[in-house]
Amino acid sequence: MLGLTARDFTLFVVVAVLALAAPILLNPFPEGTSMAQSFNAGYPKLMQLFVIYGIVAIGFNILFGLTGYLSFGHAAFIGIGSYAAVWMYKLLSFNIVPAIVLAVVVAGLFSVVIGYISLRRSGIYFSILTLAFAQMAYSLAYSVLTPITNGETSLQVYPDDPQHLQAVDAPTTPHLFGWVMSDSWTWEVGGWEFTFQNGYYLCALFFIASFYLSIRIFRSPMGLMLRAVKSNQQRMNYTGLSTKPYMLAAFVISGMYAGLGGGLLAAMDPLTGADRMFWTESGEIVVMSILGGVGTLIGPVLGAGLINYLQNIVSKINKDVLHQWFAALPDGLEDFMVALVYPFVDKGWHLTLGLMFMAVVIFLPGGLVELGTRIGRLFRRRKAPAPAGGKTTPAE
């Protein structure tokens, strides 16, 4: 169905269901309990980050996962998309349609220029070029282009902005033809509270569509060409095939995905600054892909979710929360456990991320997807019936 194989269609359906049911699945603990305060992640702002950065990671995987070309400058396209979207709010109206369209188009145009220059080199030189372009964009946004970007104050919508298409009775926050992004409703069931927000579901629909498109690209002749580039680009050149158009197409598509992510960030909050273009943001996108599993369909989504979970949930676990966890222990042991765990949470969440990243690189080069594959194989071996006579076959 939908032009997908049975396996790909099953994966697509699972991802779509998880995205749509996230407000319920990410709130496993009753509201008001210590576990809910520590681990529940089903609030709209965090869920939006899950799917928005999932879109960015999916696009990055089309470049890095298929071709092996590592870009350290994708945060520039996120920032460019966000600036373009906010300018649409300032000039036209708060309707997100022109904002998101312009975000994707402008990011695509910039990626054509940056990709055309950067792809003249490969390997580490390509990575350095993309990093240089991203840092130039960051510096320009912070200083030279202040009339356009508003510098360190960040770009936002002011009451005196023209907004030529803004109707008198139209919402004064981002909306989709009157469907306000910040509006939400809460479903209370027992001790649980599930919040369903318009903005999250808009982002989720874009995420589902982006994931579907990535599957089609992976399984297309273009996807095969990109895999061949990753396998042996020099051999392809010897056969007379020009790989540059395919590489540039992958770079532009990846940049447009990032631009879409930037536009959606602005749709959720019509405020953007140059900090979204800093090199550490690009580094996080790289880490997302590697943690989840480079070159796999679902891996970058898992990596994006994991990093945003650590950044927003683990980072808020402070000493008071830890004392609540270990309150049943004797005082001396309680203090010892708090002192042992605290360096890995709160402001030390980067240490947890770093250790996880090291473990994945050393023991799981395929990321979380490889971990899931290994666990699946282990369960299949346990369920497999023993051969007759109790003898093992050579394959075992």
N, C-alpha and C positions, 0 to 999 in steps of 0.2 A: 504493500500500500504506500501511497505518496511517493512512489518511485524508489522505495527503499527495500532492501532485503529483509527477510523475516527477523534476522538478528538485529539489524540496525533499527528496524521499526519498533522492536521490543525495547531497545535502549532508549529510543526517542520517547516512547510512551511513558517509560519509567521516569525519565527526567522531567517530562511535562507534568506528570502527576505530583512528583515531589515539589516542583516549583509552585504549583497551584495550591497544594496542601501545606506549604511551609508554615503559615500562621498557626496551624494546629500541631504539626510535627515538631516545631522548634520550641514549643511550650509544654514539655512533658511533665512538669511539676506544678502542683497547685499554687495559685497566687498567694503571696504572703509568707510562704515557707522559706527557710534559709537556702534550700536547694534551688528554688525558683529564682531567688535574688542572685545566686551565684552562676547558674547554668542556663536558665531560660534565655533564648535568643529570638523569640518570636515577636519582637517589637518592630514596627515599620521601618525605622531608619536603618537598623542593622540588616534587615532582610533586603532592603533596597541595595545596600552595599554588596550583599552576597550576589545578587543577580547582575548588577551593573558591572562589577569587576569580573564576574563570570563571563560576561559578554566580551570584555577587554581581553581576558585570558584566552578565550576561544579564538579570537582574531589573531592574537600573538602566536598561538599554536599553529595557525595556518602558515605563518612564516617560519618560525623556529622549528616546530615539530616536523613539518614536511620537508623543508629545505636544509635545515641545520644552520641557517644564517641567524646569528644571535644579535638582536638589536637591543641596545641600552638607551634608546631614545623614544620609546613609545609613549611615555608620559607627556611628551610635547603635543601629541595628537589629542590626548585627553583634554589638556589645557586649551588647545585651539578650538576644539569642539565646544567647550564650556563658554569661552569668550564669544564665539559666534552665536550661541543660543541666547546668551544674556543680551547681546546687541539687538537681536530680534525682538526681545521683550521691550527694550528701550525705544526702538524705532516703530514697531508695528503694534503688537498687543501681547497679552499674556497667553495667548493660544500657543500651545507647545508644538503644533504641526510645523509651521515655518521655522521654528527654532531648531527642531531636531533635523529637519531636512537640510538647513544651512550648515548645521554642525557636521553632518556626514559629508556634505559636498566640500566644504572648506578643508576639512581634515584630509579628504581624498586628494584635493589639489596640492596641498602641502606635501603629502606623502609621495606624489608623483615627482616633485622637484627633489626632495630629500633622497628618495629611493634611486632616482636616476643617477645622482652623484655618488651616493654611498655604494651602490652595487657595482661601481667600477673597480672596487676592491673586494676581497673576500677574507674570511677568517677574522682574526683579531683586528685587522685594519678596518673592516666593515663595521665591527662593533664600536671601535673608537670614533669613526666618522659619525655614526648615529648618536653616540653620546655627546660629541662636540656640537652637533646640530641642536640637540635637546637643551644643552646648557646655554647655547646662544639664544635660543627662544626664551628660556627662563630669564636670562639677563636683559634681553630686549623688553620683555614684559614688565620687568621690575624697574627699568630706568628709561631707556630711549623712547619706548612706546607708551609711556605713561598717559598721554592724552587718549589713547585707545583702551588701555588696560586698567587705568587708574592706579597703577603701581602697587605699592604695598597696602594701600587702603582697600583693595579688591574692587572689582566691578560689580555694581548692583543697579537696581532700577530705582529712580528717584521720582517724586511727584511731578517735577517739572519736565520730565522726559516727554518727547512728542507723542509717541504711541499713536500713530496716525489711524490705526484700525481698531483702537480700543473703544468699544461701545460704552455708553454711559452706565448701563445696568450690567455690564460684564464683570465677572470676578476680577479682583485686583491681586490675585495670586495665579501661578501657572495652572492652566486648565486645558481640557480637551473638549472644545465646543460646549463649554459650560460645566463639564464634568471635572470638578476641582480636585487636584492631585492630593491635597492635604486632608480631604474629607475621609472619614472612616467610621466604622461601626463596630461595636464590641459584642461578642457572643459569650454569655456567661453560662457555664455548665458546671454545677457543683462548685468546687473551689477553683476551677480553671477560668481564665479569661483569654479569649482569642480575639485579636484585633485584626480586622480586614480593612486595608486602606486602598483607596483608588490608585494612588501613585505606585504602590508596590505591584498591583496587578498589571498596570501598564508596563512597568519594567519587566515583569515576569513574562508577559506576552512577547515583548521584544527579545527577551532571553530565549524563549522557546523557538521563535522564528530564527534567531541567530544560530542556535544549536542545529536546527534542521538544515540550514544553509551550509553549515560546516560539514555535516555528514555528506551532503551532495558534492561538495568540493573534494572531500577526501576520496570519494568513490568515483570521481570523474576522470576522464583522460588527463585533464590538467593536473589533478592530484597525483596521478601516476608519473607524469613528467617531473613534478616537483620532488617526488620520492627518488626518481632517477638522478636528479641533481644532487640530492643529499648522498646518494650512494656513490656516484663517481661523475662529477660534473666534467672533468677533463676528458673522459672517454666519450661523453655525449658530444662535446665540441669536436672531437676527432671524427665522429660520424657525420658531421656537417649540420647537426641540429643546433640552432641558436637558442640558448637557454635564457638570455637576457629578458625577452618579453615575458616569459613565464615568471621569472624572478621578480620583475617589476610589478606584474599583476598581483602576485602574492603579497608583495610589500604594500601596495595600494589598498588591497582588500583588508589587510591587517590594520592599516592606518584608519580606514573607514570604520572598522569595528571599534577602534579606540575613540574615534570622533563621536560615534553613537553613544558610547559610554559617557563621554564628557557632556554631550547634549542631555542625556538622561539625568546626570548629576545636577545640571542647571535646572532641569524640569522639576526636580524634587526640592531644590533650594536655589532660587534665582540670585545667587551670589557666587562669584568665582574669583580666585586669586592666582598669582604666579606660582604659589607653592604646589599646585597640582602638576607643575611641569618640572619639578626638581628631580635630580638624578636618582634620589632614593625611591621615588615613586616608580621609576622605570625598573629599578632593582627589585622591588616587590613583585612586579609583574613577572619578571624572570623566575623568581623564587616560587611563585604560584605554579608556574608550568612545571618546574622541576619537581616540586613536592608532589604534585598530583600525578604526573607521568607525561613526559614530553612525547609528542607524536600520537597520543591516544585521544579518543574523542571526549571521554568523560574526565580525564585526568586534570586538565587545567581548571575545570569547574570545581572539582574537589579541592584543589590547591587554593583557589580563590576563597572558597568558603572557610577553609581551615585558617588561613592567615587572618581574615576578617574576624573570625571567631576569637582567635587568640588576642587580637588587637583590641577588641571591644568587650570581651567577656573575661578572659583570664587577666587582663590588665586592670580590672576593677576589683579583683579579689585582694583585699588588704588584710592587715593583721587582725582587725576586729572579726572579719569573716572567718579567718583561720582559727581564731580562738573559739568561735561557735562550732566549727567542725570538730575540734578536739576537746570540747568541754567535758566529755565523759571520762577523759583520762586523768590520772593524778596530776597535780599542779606541775611538778617537775617535768614529767613526761610531756605534758601539754605544751609547756614553753619550749621544750626541745624540738617537738614536731613542728611548731610554728616557726622556730628559727631555721629548721631544715628546709621547709617548703617555701618560706617567704621569698628567698632570692629568685625563685622561678615564676613568681606571679607579680601582680601590681606593676611597678616600673621595671621589673626584671623579666617581663614576658618575652623580651627579645632573646634572653638567654635560653628560654624554653624553645623558641623558634630556631635559634642557632643549633641547639643540640639535636632537634628533630631533623633539621636540614643536613647536618653531618651524618646522622644515622641513615637517612635516605640515600645520600650520595654514596656512602660506603657499603651499606648492606642491601639497599633496594634501589638500584639505578633506574628501575621503571616506576618509581614513586609509589603512591598509594594504590594505584591500579595493580602494580605487581604484587603488593601485599595482599590485596583481595584475591588475585589469581592464585597465589600460594596457599591461602587459607582454603579456597575452593578446591584445589587439588588435594589438600590434606583430608578434607571431609569426603571427597569422592573415593579416596583410597580406603578410608575406614568403612565406607558403605559397600565397597566392592566385595562380592562373595569370594570366599576362599576356594581355590581350585580343588578338584576331587583328589582324595588321597592325602590332602594336606601338603602337597608338594608345591613349591613355588616355580613359576615359569621364569625363563631367562629375562623376560621383560620386566619382571618385578624386582 
